Amino acid sequence: MTTQQRLVETLRSKGVLLPDWEEAVASVDRGLFIPSAIEEADFAADPESWLLAVYADAPVVTQVNDGESTPEGAFRLSTSSSSMPSIMLEMLSLLDVRAGQRVLEIGTGTGYNAAWLSHRLGESNVTSVEVDAAVLSSARENLKRAGFHPTTVLANGRAGHGECAPYDRIICTCTVRDVPREWLAQCPNGRIVTPWGSSFFSGSYATLDVVDGKAQGTFSGYPAFMWDRTQRAGAGRIAEVCRPAEGEKSSTDIAPQNVIQDDPAFFTGLSVTDAWYRWCDANDDSGEATLWFVSDDRESWATVEYAPHLDTYEVEQYGPRTLWNEVRSAFLRWHELGKPERARYGLSVDGDGQRVWLDDPHHVMSHE
Ligand SMILES: C[S@@+](CC[C@H](N)C(=O)[O-])C[C@H]1O[C@@H](n2cnc3c(N)ncnc32)[C@H](O)[C@@H]1O
């Protein structure tokens, strides 16, 4: 069995290999898209580990920190990758693309997804936009080696690519905070699939059907894509991004782990859009932990100290914003609404902006 067949078998045994995509997955060698030195390893000395990384159902990070040289020990933000093949298939399933349709991809990355699309639809039906020149240049080489020549464009994908429009489908492989109006104009009757969210909660696909330039759709999945570079959330090690200072102390009877469950976190992320959280377990077996909240601008932070068997938790807040109060308000509002799960929300995008609604497009929860 070839190594690519091993990947196919892995995907088949997971039950994620879609019949429509099987031929593309089997025919396009992922090895042509993954360099021999990737972020975690230089495979020159150990080619077997390269095979294991490339032909596994796992993402492969191909760039960190936008390709800037990163000193030893510095925080490494993943900025380009070959996505996990089963996640690629999940997105393509949502995309529901048909033979002969024209597709715009945002985020060329390694070019592997563009190659699958080109195999299935024909390269003349595929356009892929990448914002990073070095990443795009490698992707073009990779695609050429694999025998595909889709249109590839160096640009900010938020503008789409008007020259090849209209498209039947747009697939975005980085996370966006909002769906650009340009995409609606370039895909006026079709479907858009993109990882979507805010700094607080970005783990949703938005799948939007566009009719006459107006989009409406739903949220699903738990994608963990890197951010659209032009809309990034804050990130980093807590010790490096939080100013060491005394904050204002208080307490709460809300167990901190409850506010970061997916459904309340999704709702909180609609109003607390520019702050993120991190759960940090204590370095011992006490079971204690600290839940940190940090604003994207690093000016404000808050902590809630968790300890098992307690029913009141210490809170500390620092900076111009009182982040715990913001999160707490959203959490209480979510309870008042009857703790709606994410599947009950929808997203509408048109000339009037982007609206997230609950159950009914008139019951608007956030409007940008
Ligand atoms: C997860 S990787 C894409 C994986 C890719 N589709 C593949 O098959 O290898 C996300 C990519 O989106 C690119 N990106 C981020 N923001 C972008 C933007 N505003 N416009 C275009 N590309 C962007 C990143 O540089 C990165 O290469």
The ligand as a Gaussian input file, in Angstrom:
#p B3LYP/6-31G(d) Opt

LIG

0 1
 C       -5.050000      26.786000       7.388000
 S       -4.058000      27.618000       6.227000
 C       -4.802000      27.119000       4.702000
 C       -4.711000      25.679000       4.358000
 C       -4.817000      25.451000       2.858000
 N       -6.155000      25.656000       2.344000
 C       -4.228000      24.124000       2.431000
 O       -4.908000      23.314000       1.814000
 O       -3.047000      23.915000       2.709000
 C       -4.669000      29.303000       6.295000
 C       -4.027000      30.194000       5.273000
 O       -4.812000      31.391000       5.192000
 C       -3.924000      32.431000       4.855000
 N       -4.579000      33.708000       5.153000
 C       -4.767000      34.286000       6.370000
 N       -5.396000      35.456000       6.221000
 C       -5.631000      35.624000       4.895000
 C       -6.248000      36.642000       4.128000
 N       -6.774000      37.734000       4.711000
 N       -6.309000      36.478000       2.790000
 C       -5.789000      35.367000       2.187000
 N       -5.183000      34.391000       2.865000
 C       -5.102000      34.502000       4.209000
 C       -2.714000      32.126000       5.710000
 O       -1.571000      32.814000       5.261000
 C       -2.620000      30.612000       5.598000
 O       -1.763000      30.252000       4.561000

